[in-house]
Amino acid sequence: MAIDYSLTRSPQSGGEAWTAHREGRIDAQLFGVVGTENWGPGEIRGNAIRDLAALNKVEMLPWDEWGRMEASSKGETGADYDRLMDVIAQTCAADDPAEVAGLYRNEDLEVPRSPVMRFARPGRARAWPGRRAAA
């Protein structure tokens, strides 16, 4: 069986993946981080948010979470959060720096200035620099 690695056959950003998922063009369960339980729509939502952060010059690791990302991974967010992902996808695709910066200031989307847990490797927590990891 040949594997098609064509970049034109799959979404390239979190927003593109989210739009494809909402339109039923992809199986969300194929999106995730190998070696973790982070798969499905929650992972696509997280990627869209991390893409928005990256467009604001804040790059995070694939397993970093903040805001409602953890609740999303557990299926605990509703239609309002999905509509917010629609806005993220549209805003990032529009390539308007002012809109991207404005949307990023949403408390659910901006990487918090206070420490959040980060994972150096899946399953191994560490705190942001200068902080101790939680026991």
Secondary structure, 3 states (H helix, E strand, C coil): CCCCCCHHHCCCCHHHHHHHHHCCCCCHHHCECCCCCCECHHHHHHHHHHHHHHHCCCCCCCCCCCCCHHHHHCCCCCHHHHHHHHHHHHHHHHCCHHHHHHHHCCCCCCCCCCCCCEEEECCEEECCCCCCCCC
